[in-house]
Each structure stands twice: as C-alpha cells, then as structure tokens.
C-alpha cells in the first residue's frame, strides 16, 4: 500500500457534511526530481519559514493541496507524492492529491496497512530508504515492485489526525537524507495546521449555506445560485427551470400533531426529494414548508416530468404519524418567462398558487396567457407578485374549500 502505484477511488459523499474530494492526480514537475545539495539546506530552512504564511493564504482545499505539493517540491524534491485525508470514524485513508505515474490506481485503504498505515497508527513519521524491502510494506497487485525511498509524515493538528503526506524517490540509489526527513516533518506540521484551518473554513461555509433541519441548501444560497444560473444561461443562450414545491395543508399537520412532528415530516420529505431529483439539480428549502429545485442550464429537457415524478414519489410515501401528504408544484422557465431571479420566482410561485386554486396536489407550468406577468412589489427576496394577489382575490373561495 506504500508504493506510488497504489490506487484508489473517491469516497461516497454523506448527506450532511461530505468529505471534500479535491484533486485525484496532477503532473510532477521536472524540478522535483533533483536532489538538493548540502549547501542548499540553509535555503530550504529559510523557505520553510515562509511556508505557513503561504499555505494559509490559500482560500480553498483544492488550491491548498496543490500549494502543499508545489511548495514541498521546492524544499524536499520528490518523484512521486501522495496526500491522504483521514476518515477516523471509518479508520481509512482517502486519496486527496496524487502525483505519480500510477495515479489512476490510487485507492483508499485502512489504517494499520503498510508503512503508511503503521505511521498513522503510531502517529510517527517514517523514513524508509529501502521501502520496497521494509517488512511493513504492502504493494498493490499488478503494479511494479520498484526500488524506492519513502517519507511518510502523519498530518496532525490540535491532536486530530488530518491525513498523511507521502513523498517518494524511485530507483536503486534513491534515498532521502536525515536533513530532508527533518524538513519534511517540519513542513508537515505547517501543512497539517493549514489543512485544519481550511477544513474549518469549508465547514463554516457549508453551515452558512445549509438549512439545519433538512440539510438542504437554504434560502440565501437559493437566491445566490439562481442568480448565478440565470447569468450562465444568458451567456450560453440556454434556459433555466425553477420548480417551486409547497406542501398542501401543512398547517393541519402542525395544528394536529405539533411542530415536532411537523419538523419530522419536513426532514423526511427532504430525504425523499433528495433521492428523487437528479445530481445536477439544486435542491433547496426556502422557508417553512416551501422547497425549490433549480434545474441548471443544459439540464432543462423536461422539468414537468421531474416535477410529476416528485409529486408521485411523495404521494407514495406513508409518513410516520402524519400519514400521506400532497404537494402543489409550480414551474417557470428563465429567461422565457422572466430573466431576473425575483420575477422568475414570482412566475413559479404564481403557477404554484394556480395549482392550489385548482384543487391542490397538481403540477402547473406558468402560462403568460393565463397569468399576468408578475411585477415585483418589494425589495425582499421572498416577494409575492401582483399576479398572486389578483389570483387569490378571484379564487379565494376555491382555496377555502
């Protein structure tokens, strides 16, 4: 498992806060194949002093991993590199960035396996200048057994294992010096802290975009993403579909069973929606019992079929305590029905209110011939349109049946 040929695939994401798979492979620069002379060690230590500031300047995990790989090549040149992320609950190491000839074969593997697994279990860096002969080594079947030198540095920050940093030199005479081993360990300390900081930042960003009850994207992210998708659609001369979903008679659920059961229904419904929409769709809870699906440009072949499938799936579910529920769904197309987010939302909501007026548990596509184009009344993101008000006035009696 310690050969640079060893392989892997990305982990399955969780529904709440997934491991972020960033880079699976990247080329190794020619400069990383040159072993530094002794008189360059002073320069390497000086460079090391600037490393932490450089690593902290990266704003994403993706760019940070690349910066780690590039910067380490300046300090301790290598011929192959693996950075693994640790999944402590599963006791697995997951490839985050791989630079080697055998990058496609890189795979996740358990703690305790091979030299890398030993380093993780013991929280101890390893220098193995004849790694291929080390009794702890484990090779991936079907990959060549090349002579190699290996440094493994467990990445530990605030007492928590973040992953490992592995660097390799290949060949009969390949080796790392004790000074390079020390440099790699010090670099690993800085890299671990930077990775910890990046994970904290990513977690906070995830929380800021996520509805705490359902785990779906929230109201703020919905508006930001819809604006983004409309901009992309305009540039590509494509379309965006917006599907608005509202639970019928949800107030009765709260009144009869209480808000705790109401919250349970919302969470269960969100799970059904998550399993029903496509991976390219953007599913959000935008408030109360109202949900939205943004169907991005290039994916808008048949949002009516998607909405119908959602309604059917929800109608088949027997919710614990509350029983079966129904939804009214409205659909609008941008820029066909509206070119800006507020107006497109108003069009989709007008269609949704039409579905309720027609008896609920229906899917309605916005129709300009049947509904006055909505005008924005306020600057609030959750605006209602004049079309809504007129429709409610004329069809109020039907809504109360």
N, C-alpha and C positions, 0 to 999 in steps of 0.2 A: 504493500500500500504506500511505500515511500518513494517508489520510482517516479520520475517526472512523467512517465507514461500512464500513471494511474488515473482512472477516469471517473465520470460522474454525470448525473442529470440534476436538473433543478428540482427543489422540493415542492410538494403541493402546498399552495397557499392556504392559510387559515381564514376563517370568515371574519375574524376580528382584527388582528394586527399581524399581517403576514410577514414572514422573513422576506427581506427585500433582495431579490436576486439581481445582481448588478451587471457583472461582466463575466462571460464564460471563457473568453480567450482573447489574447492580444499578441501581436508580434513582439519578439525580443529584439531590442536594438543591438547592432553590432558592437557598440561600445561596451556592452555588459559582458563581453567575452574576454576582456582584457584584465589580467590580474594586476592590481596596483603594486608598484614598487614600494619598498620600505619608506623611502623619503616622501611618499605621498600620504602616509598615515597622519601626519600633522594636519595636512589639508583636509583629510577626511574627518578628523575630530572637529576642526573648525566648521566644516559643513554641517556636521551633526548638531552643532549649537544652534543653527538656524532652522533645523528640521521641524521642530514642534510648531513654530510660528507659521511655517509654510503649510504644514498639514492642516492646521486649524483654519486656514484661510479658505479651504475648500467648503463649498456650501451643500454638496450632496454626497451621498455614499458612493455613488458611481465615480464621480470625479476624484474623491478621496482615495479610492482603491488604486486608480491609475497613478495618482501622485505618489502614493506609497511605493508602487512598483518602480516608477521612473526615478524617484529620489534614491531609493536603496541601490539601484544600479550604479549611481554615481559614487556611493560610499563603499559598497561591497559588490563589485561586479559579479554577475552570475550568468549562467547559460540557460537556466530554467527557473521559474518561480511559481509557487502555489500560495494563494492566500485562502484560508478556510474560515468560515464562520461557524461558531459553536452553537449547537442546539442542545443545551444542557438537559432539558426535560427528556429528550429522546436519546441523549448521550451519543450524538452524531456530529461529525464534521462535514460541512456542506461547502462545496467549491464556490467561492465568490469571485476570484480572478485567477486565471491560469495563463501563464506564458511558457509554453513548451511545445515541442513538435507533436506531442501526443495529447493536446488539449481536449480533443473530442472524446477521448477515453476517460476523462477525469470523472470520478464518481464520489458520492457521499460514502462515508464508512464510519463504523462505530469507534468510540473512544477505546483505547487499550489495544488497538490493532496496529502493528508495525511500529517503526521508530517514532512516527508522528503520534500515534496513539499512546505510546509509552510516555512521551514528553508531556502530553495533555494530562494523563492520569497522575503524573508526578509533579506537574507544574514546574518542570525543569527543562531549560534549553539543552539541546544536544548538538555536539559537533561530531560527525561521523565521516572521517576522510576516506574510509573504505566501506561506505554504506551498504554496498552490494554484498559484502561479506559479513555484515553485522547479523548476529543470530536473531535480532528482533525484526529484521526487515521482512516485508511481505510484498511480493510482486503480483501485478495483475496478470492472469493467464493470457498468453497471446501477445504480450509486449516483450521487447528485447531486454535481456539482462545485461545492461551496460555497466562498466565500472563507473562509479560516481562518488562525489563528495557531497555531503548534505549538512546543512544547518537547519535546525528546527527551533523556532522561538515561540513558545506559548504567549499569546497576547492576553494579558490580564490587566484589568483596570478596576480600581476600587474593590479588589478582591474577587471580581467576577471574570470568568473566562470568556473572552470575546471571540477567540479563534486561534489560528496559528499562522506563522509566517515561515514558509519553507523556501530555501534557495539551494540551487544545485550547480555543480560543475561536473562535466562529463569527460571521461577518459581515464586511461591507466594512471597518468601522472596528476590527475586532478586533485586539488586539496584546497582547504581554507587555512589560513594562519590563525593562531590564537588571538592576535590583534583584530583580525577581521571578525572572529567569533564575538569578541567583546563589543566591537562596533555594531554588529547585528543585534546583539542583546539590548544595547542602549537605544538603538533605532526602534526595536520592537516595543520598548517602554513608551516611546513617543507615539508610535503608531497605534498602540492599544488605547491610549488616552484620547487620541483624535477620533478613533472609531467609536469609542464610548460616547464622546460628545456628539458625533454625527447621528448615532442611534437615538440619543435623547432628542435631538432636533427633529429627526424624522418622526419620532413617536408623538411629539407635541404637535407637529403639523398634521399628522393623521388624526389626532384627537380634535383639533380645531375644525376639521372638515367632516367629522363623523357625528351622526346622531347617536347619543349614548344609549337609547333604549333599543334601537333596532340594528345598530352597526352599519346602517346605510349612510350614504353621503347626506349632508344636512342642507338646510335652506340656503345658507351662504354659499356653499360650494355649488349648489344647483344653479344659482344665478351667474356665478363666475364661469361655470362650464358652458352654460347655454350661450352666453355672450361669445365665448371662445369658439364654439362650434358654428355659430352663425357667421363669425368672421372668416373661419376656414371655408365654409360653404360658399361665401361670397367670392373668395379668391379662386376657388376651384369651379365656380359656376355649377355648384351642386345643391342638394337640398338637405334640410334637417327636419326630422319629425319630432314633435313633442306630444307625449301621451300623458294625460292627467288622469289619475285614478282616485276616486273618493268612495269610501265605504258607505253603503246605504244604511240609514237608520242606526248609525253607530252610537248616537246619544242614548238609544234604548239600552244598549249593552252596558254603558256606564251607569245608567239610572237603575237598571235591574240588578246587575251583578257587582257593581262597584268599579272604581277606577283601577284597582289592582288587576282585576280580570280583563278590563279594557286594555291595559298595557300588555297583558299576556297575549291577547288577540292580535294587537299591533305587531308584537315581536314574532309571533307565529306566521302572520300574514307576510311580514317582510321576508321570512325564510322561504315561503312559497314563491314569492316574487323573484327572489334571488335565484332560485332553481329554474324558473320559467324563462326569464329574459336571457338574451344572448350575452356572451362575454364582452362583446363590443358595445353593448348598450350601457347607458349610465343611469343607474337606479338611485333615486333619492327619496327621502321623506322630507316633505317641505312644510309640514305643520299639521298637528292634530292627526286626523285620520286621512290626510291627503298625501298621495305619493305621486311621483313623476318619473317618467322614463324618457331620457334624451336619446334618440336614435341618430347617431352621427352621420355626417355627410358620407355618401357612398354605401350606407347600410340601410337606406330607406326604401327598400324594394316593396315591402308590404307591411307598414305599421298597423294597418287594420287587422291583418292576420295575427300579428303579435298581440294586439290588444284583445282580440277574441280568444286567443289561447290563454291569456292571463285570466280573463273572466271565467272561462271554462274550468281552469285548474282550481281557482279559488272556490268556485261553486261545488267542486267535488270534495272539498276538504271539510271534515267534521271537526270544528274547533272545540277543544275541551271546554266544557261548561256552556259556552255561548252557542254551540251548535254551528249551523251553516250560516254564512254571510254572503252578501252580494255586493257588487261594486258597479258604479256608473263611471264610464270612461269616455273622455273627450280627446280628440286628436286634431292637431293643426300642423300645417307644413310651413316651414320657412325656406326661402322667402316668399313662397307662393301666397300665403295668407298674411304674413307680416315679416318685415325684415329686421325688426329690432326685438330684443328679449321681452320687454314689457307688453308689447302688442301681441307677440306670439303666445305668451302666457294667457293673455286675455282671450284670444281666439280659442285656445284649447279649453279654457275654463268655460267659455260660452257654450262650446259643444258638450262639455260635461254636464252643465246645467240643463241643456236640452235633453240629454239622456235621462236625467232625473225627472224632468217635466213630462216625459213620455211614459213614465211608469217605473223608472229605475232599472237596474240590472241590465244595462244596454251599453253598446258601443256606438258613438256618434262621431262622424268626421265633420269638422267645421265646414259650413256651406255659406258662402257670402250671399247667395241669393236668398237664403232663409234668415240670415242674421245680419244685422247692421254691423259693419266693421267696428270693432271696439275702439274707443278713444280713451287715452289714459287720463284718469281723474286726479291722481296724486303722484307724488314722487316716491311713495312707498313701494317696495319691491313686490308686495303681495296685493297689488292693486286689483280692483274689480272694474269691469268695463260698463259703459253705458248700456251696451248690449245685454249684460247680465241684468241690470236694473229693469230695463224695459221688459225683458223676458219674464222676470219674476212678477212684475206687476200684472202682466197679461195672463200668466199661467199659474198664479198663486193658488188658486182654488185646486188645481190638479195636484200641486205639490203637497197639499194638506190631506189628500185622500188616504 
